[in-house]
Amino acid sequence: MSEKFLIRGFKQIIISFFLMFLGPTLLFQSFKNEDHPWFIPVLIISIIICILSLFYGIKGLKNIMNAIFKKKESNVVK
């Protein structure tokens, strides 16, 4: 098991959890203030944060799976 990939995967999962709460919160706040001049920029930023949350979650799970299940490569020349 590769500890480097495992630690990197858990860090990405933690970032994903933070973004999972931040993105929908900003999205909700932007829809509450539709008449405000900052509506469009906050809406765009919140959608980008939601997409980043999905990206970091998938990437983190991929790193964790690689750390657990990937075979060790040997440097033996055949």
KAKAUR-V548278 format. One line per field, one symbol per residue. phi: phi as a letter, one per 20 degrees, with the letter a starting at -180 (. if undefined). psi: psi as a letter, one per 20 degrees, with the letter a starting at -180 (. if undefined). burial: I if it has 24 or more other ideal C-beta (glycine too) atoms within 12 Angstrom, else O. A space follows every 10 residues. Layout:
BEGIN
phi->???
psi->???
burial->???
END
This chain:
BEGIN
phi->.effffffff ffffffffff efffffffff ffdfeffeff ffffffffff ffffffffff fffffffedf ffeeeeee
psi->pohghgghgh ghhggggghh hgghghgghh hhlhiqijgg ghggghhghg ghggghgghg hghghhhgip qppqkpp.
burial->OOOOOOOOIO OIIOIIOOII OOIOOIIOOI OOOOOOOOOO OIOOOIOOII OOIOOIIOOI OOIIOOOOOO OOOOOOOO
END
